[in-house]
Amino acid sequence: MSLQFKFIPLTFQRDENEIKKQIRNTIILKHFFDKNESVVKLESLIEGTQYGYNASALESGKNKFLRISDITDGKVDWETVPFCDCNDEETYLLKNDDILIARTGGTTGKSFMITNPPKHSIYAGYLIRIRANKENDANFINLFLNSYVYWSQIVSLNEGEFRPSANANTLKNLLLPKCTIAQQQDAVKISNSISVKGYEQLLINIDNALNKYEKCKQLEAQNFNHFDLLNRLRQSILQDAIQGKLTAEWRNQNPHTEPAAELLKRIKADASAGSAAGNKGKLKKEKPLPPITENEIPFELPEGWVWCRLEQVAQSFIGLTYKPTDVVENGTPVLRSNNIQDSKLVLNDLIKVKIDVPISKMAKKNDILICVRNGSKRLIGKVALIDVDDFSFGAFMSVIRTNVNSNYCFHFLLSETFRNQIDDEKSTGINQLTQGVLNNIIIPLPPLSEQQAIVSKVETLLGKCNQLQAEIENLNAHTKDLLKALFNETFEKKLLTLPSESFFL
């Protein structure tokens, strides 16, 4: 049977020096696997495993009470560690060179080696303690726990993501190379970048692997820069579009286009006529919109364009409020913030409700869905064009229904000009973009026929951006595959005859 060690990108591990340490330690352990051609279980190197003490943390007490949350970036500030009163201190007492391993939570499997703990310090129940026996070096065990030899054995693949699983039985059955105490001490020195005579080729192998890792990381950084430049290009396209720069030639070829001011008059007249009809001839008095001041205008418009408030060219509708008991398997689907991804409508994870939904809470094709309330400010204002019928939308959402080209309005809502306005106005304690703020957003309005020309230009250019993105994503995936292949080859173990009772994941 063979051991397979893999490069595993751990979600809680971001520090490059720590990653390089894992790589270095893996190559060291591989060297001893190859050299000694014999394996042992971790249980033969330790006195045993011990789960931590279960108690509530206190502000004062007899014992310092170390928890997972007290271990940050591989360090413990003992001054901030709480207390407890332990009635079995001898069982849970922490000593120098004890190693604690998290058995639950987001850092499951991560280890921490104790140095100079305060007197009477113990550890909490979500930790497992291991302690080297007299025949073995605790630092060598710590080296193993910070290697991909260790992580390859305790992770399981769950829906495409690596999830560590650590318990006493798992830990006892982990496999290491069988090393003499002298070899263990040599390994620890090499791990700490100390040259040891007789290991020259191992040192060369480590340097080669780390150099290859650096080159792969440089490629990843270049790919990240490409994504950043592409996003800037998209914003530049949108900004040029709403400033009329993409359609300058179109305007020269179409000099007799109806000005946007006439379009605005017609929209207002149609709205007034509709309102009058709905009120049996009694026109509802509308609250006048504030005039657009010079200080609000971010750039000059081409001839024939006008600035207007969003409310002048669109209606916004507040989303549906429903109770948890209204949610059913078959009913009216409700669009929420999670249904907007990368400015597109995604019909995954839909909530459905069984209530009478008012017509004003039902979205139509070509409406624009916008998130108006969210725990994260950066998600407020994200939008998607609706391309389905018979969907409602949730209370933290609104839809914008335009009297102009909805695609043009959608592209405006993706622009920095819109984002700058809501970033200035939406900073409330509850992270909310109110209807008042939304209605008063100023929007550059081109003539109606030019709106379609702008949409056509934008969609062509953004389509090319999408092609570029696909190429960058392929390159990025190739880089990640290269990184994994590099280390899978570096860590590859030759066949070993292992005990039949050996534990594998």
N, C-alpha and C positions, 0 to 999 in steps of 0.2 A: 504494500500500500504506500502511497506517496503523500507527503505533506505539501499543501499548496498555500503559499503566502501571497496576499494581494495588497496592492496599494489601495487603502480605503479612505475616502474623503469623509472624515468625521465632522458632523455639523457643528459641534461645539469647539472644534479645533481650528483656529484662524491664524495663530501665530506661526510665521514661517520658520522661526528657529526651532519651535517644537516639532513641526513636521519634519524638518531636516534631522532632528534628533531621532525621530521614529525610523527614518530611512537608515541612518547610520547604525542604529541598534539592530535593525532587521538584518543588515548585511553582516554584522558581527555574529549574530546568532546563526545565520546560514553557514558562515565559515566553520563554526564548531559542529553544526549538524554534519557537514561534509567531512570534517576532519575526524570526528570521533565515531561517526556512524552508529550512534546509540542514543536513545531518547529516554527521558524519565518524565514522570508526572510531577506536577507542582507539589502535590501532597508529600512527596518524598523530600522536599527541600524546606518544608515548614513544620512548625509545631502543630498546626491545625488552623481551623477557621472559627471565627467567633462573631456572631451578629451583635450589633450594638444594643445599648440600653434604651428602653422605651420609657420616656417621661416627658413632662411638659417643661419647657425652658422657663427659668426664673431669673429675676433681676439680681438676685443674690442667693448664695447657698454654699454648700460644702465643696461641690465639685464643678470645675469648668466642664461645659457640656458641648463638645464639638459636633456640629451638624454639617450636612452637605453644603448648605448655603453659606457657611462660614469659610469655606475653601474657595478662594477667588484667584484665578490666574496662577494656580500652584502655590499660593501663599495663604497664611492665616494670621490675622491680626488678633492675637489672643486677648487684647484689651477689650475687644467688642464681642468676644464669645460669651454667651450667657452661662447661667449656672443651673444646677439641679442638686438634689440630695439623693445620692445613690446608696442603696442599702446593701450593695454587693460590689464594692469598689475593687476588690481583688480581681474579679472576673473581667472587668471592663477598663481597668487602668491602662493608660497609654504610656509607653516607654519609647526611648530613642530607638529609631530604626524600625518601629512598627509601621506597617503599610495598611492604609485604609482604602477600600474600594467601594465606590458608589454602586448600590444594587437597585436603584430605582431613579426615576426622573430623567431629565434631559441629558445628564452626564453619566448615565449608567455605564459602568465599566471603567470609568476614569479613576486613577489611583493617586494617592498622596502619601508621601513618606514623612513620618513624624521626626522632627528634630527639636530637642530641648523644650518639651511641653511643660507647662506649669505643673506644680505638684497637685496631685489628686484630680488630674484631667481624665475624663472619660469621653466616650463617643456615642452618638445617637444610633437609633435602631435601623436607619436606612443605609448604614455603612457596615461593611464586613472588614474585620481586622485579620491580617495574616502576619505571622512573625517567623523569621528565618530560624531554623534549628541550628544547633552548634556546629554542624558540619558544613554549613553553607553561608554564603555572603548575602546579606540583605540587599546590598547595592546591586548585585547581579539579578536578584529577583525583580528589583525596581527597574532595571534595564529591560528585562523581559516584558514587564507590564507597560513599558513605553516603546513598544515595537509592533510592527504589523504581523509578527509571528503570534503575538497575543491577540490582537484585534481580529485577525483572520479566523481565529478559533471561537471567539465569543459573539460574533455578529451573525444575524440571520437576515435574509432578504425579505422585506415586507413591502409589497406593492412598489418595488423599484427603489426603495430607500433602505439603507443599512440601519438595523436596529440592534444594539447590543443587548445581550441577555446575561445577567450575572447573578449567580447564587452560589452557595457554598459547594454544592456538588459539581457545578460547572467549573469552578476555580480549581478544585482539587484534581480534576481530570485533564487539565491543560497540559500540553506537551512541550518540553524544553530539550535542548541538547544536553546530554550527560557530560558534565565538565568537572574536572578536579577543582579544588579550591584555588589553586594557582591560576588555572585558566579563567575561572570566574573573576579573579582580581585583575588579570590582564585585560579581560573584556571590559571591565569597568573603566580602566585607565584609557583604553582606546575610545570608549564612548565619550570620555571627557577630553578628547583630542590630545591625549598624551601618547607620544611615540613609544612603542615597546619593541625591543629587538626580537626578530624572528617573525614579525607580522608585516613585513614590508609590502607583500602583495595584497594583503587585506586592506592596508591603508590606501594603496593605489585604487583598489576596487571601490572603496568608499568615495574617494575624490572623484573618480569617473562618474559614479552614480549621481553625486551631488551636482556635478557640472551639467550633466544631462537634465537633471531636474530644473536647474536654473534656466536652461535654454527653453524648456517647455513652458516655464512660468513667464518667460519673456514673450513667447508666442501668445500665451493667454492674455497678457497685458496689451499686446498689439490688437488682438481681437476685441478687447474691451474698448480700446480707443476707436476702433472702427465703428462699433455700435454707437458710441458717443457722437462721433462725427455724423453718422447717418441720422441720428435723432435731431441733430442741429440742422442738417440739410432739410429734413421734413419741416421743421419749424420755419426755416427760411422760405421754403416753397409756400407754406400757408400765409406767411407774412407778406410776401410779394403778391400773393393772390388778392388779399383783402386791401392792399394798397394800390391795386390796379396795374402793377408792373408786368404781370404775365399777359395782360391783354392790351398793351399799348398799341401793338400792330393791328389788333382787331378793331380798335377804336378808329384808327386811321382809315381802315377799309369800310367802316360803318359809321359815317359822320352824322347821319340823320336819325340816329336812335332816339327814342323818346327818353327824356331826362328822368332820373329817378324821382325828382320832385313831383312830377306828374303822376308817377306810380303811387307815391305816398298819398296824394290827394284822392286818387281813385280808391285806395284801400280805406281811407277815412270815410269817404262817401258811402262805400258799400257797408262799412261797419255801422254807420249812422242809420242807413236804411234798414238794415237787419234789426237793429235795436228798436227802431220805431215800430216795425212790424210786430216784434215780440211784445211790445208794450201797448198795443192797440192805439197807435198814433201818438202816445205820450213818450217822447224821447227822454231816456234816463240821463240826468245830468252827470257827466263824467268829471272826475277829478283831474284838473289840468296837469300835464306833465311839466316838470321843471325845464326851463330852457337849457340848451347845451351851451356851456360857457367855453371860452377859449382855453382855459386851464385844463379842461377835460379832454380836449382834442389832441391826440398823440402825433398825428401826421396830417399833411395836406392830402386832399383827394383830387383825383382827375376831374376834368370838366364833365358835367353831367351826373356826378355822384353827389350824395348828400349824407350827412350824419343824421341819425335818428335814434330814438330810444327803442329797445327791443320790443316794448309793449306796443309800439306803433305798427309793427309788422308781424307780431306773433302774439298768441295767447299762451299763458302757462297755467297748468292745472296741477293742483296738489294731489298727492297719492292717496291710496285707500288705507283706512285704518281697520284692522280686523283683530279678533281675539284668537288666542291659541286654540280654543275649542272650535273655531270656524275652519281650521285646516283639515282637509280631507284628501283622500287619494284621488278622487275624481271631482273636479270642479273647475272654477275659473282660475287659470294660471296668473300668478302675480310676479311681475318683474321687480327685482331688487338690485342693490348695488353689485352683488357678486355676479349678476348677469351681464355686466359690462366689463369686458376684458380687452385691453389694447384697442379701445375705441370701437369695439365690435360687440354686437349682441350675441350672447352665448346662452343657449337655452338648456343649461345644466342646472341641477339642484334647484328645481322650480318648486315654489310653494303653490298649492292650489287651495282655494277657499270655496265654501258652499254658502254664499250669501247673495242677496240682491245687490249687484254692483251698479251704482249710478252711472249713467251714460258719460258723465264728466270724468269718471275714474277709469274709463276704458280707452286704451290707446288705439291709434289707427296707423296703418302703413304710412311711412314718411313723417310720422311724429319723431321728435328727438327726445330720447330718455336722458335725464340728467340727475345725478346724485346731488341732493341739496342738504343732506345731513349725514354725518358719519363721525365715528370716534377718531378717525385720522383726517386731519385737515387736507392732506395731499390728495385724498380721494374725493373731496368735495369738488363738484364741477366736472367730474369725468362724464363723458357723454357717449351715446351710441345712437345710430339711426335705426329706427324700428322698421323691420321689413316683414312683420307678421300682423295678423288681425286677431281680434278676440282675446287680447291679453289686457289685464289690469296692471297696475303698478303700485308699489308699496308706499307707506306713509313718509318714508325718508327720501322719496323720489318725486320728481315732477316730470311732466311731458311738456314740450314746447311745440305748438302747432302753428306753423308759419303761413303767412299770406304771400310769401315770396318763394323763391326756389329753396326747398328744404335742404338740399345738398350744399348750397352756398352757405346757408345759415349754420349747418353742421360744421363745415370747414372753419367758419369764423369762431365757433365755440371751441375748436381745437387750437386756436391761435394764441400767441403770447398776449395779444391785445386784450382778449377776453380774460385770460388767466390773470393778467396784471390787475384788471379791474376787480375781480372777485377776491384776489389776495388782499387788496386794499380794504375791501368792504366786509368780508365775511368773518373777520376775526371776532367772533362772539364766544362766550364761555361754553356754549354747547356746539361749537363747530357747525354752524348752520348758515346756509345761503338762503336768505329770506326771499319771499315773492317780491317784496318791495325793491330789494337790491337787484334781483334778476330783471324785473321789468324796467328798471332805470339804466341798465347797461346800455352804453352807446355802441352802435354798430355802423360801419361804413356801408352804405347802400348803393350799389351800382344799378344802372338800368336793367330791366328784367331780362332782356335778350343777352346782355353782357354777363349776367349771372350764370347763364347756361354755358357761355364760352369759358368763363372762369372755372366752372366745375369740370368741364372737359379737359382743360389744361392741367388742373390739379390732379385729377384722377390718372392721367397719363404719366405725370411725373412721379406721383406717389406709387404707381404700379412699378416703375423702374426702381424706386427705393425698396419696394418689397422684394424684387428680384435680387437686389444687392444684399438685403438682409438674409435671404435664404442662402446665398453663397457664404456670407460671414458665419451663419449658424452651422453650415456644413464644415467650414474650416475650424470652427470652435469645437465641434463634436470630434473632428479628426484629431485636434490637438489633445483633447481629453483621452481619446482612445490611445494616442501615441504615448501619453504619460502612463496610462495603465499598462500598456504593452511593455513599455520600457522597464517598469518595476516588476511586472509579473515575470519578465525574463530574468531580471536581476535577482529576484527572490526565489526563482524556481529551484525546487529541491529535487535531488535525484532520488530514486526509489529507495525506500528503507523497509526493512523487515520490522514491523511494529507488533507489539503484543496484541492479541486478538481482542482483549478487553479494552483497548485504547478508546478514548472518547473523542468523537469528532462531531463537528457541526456541519 
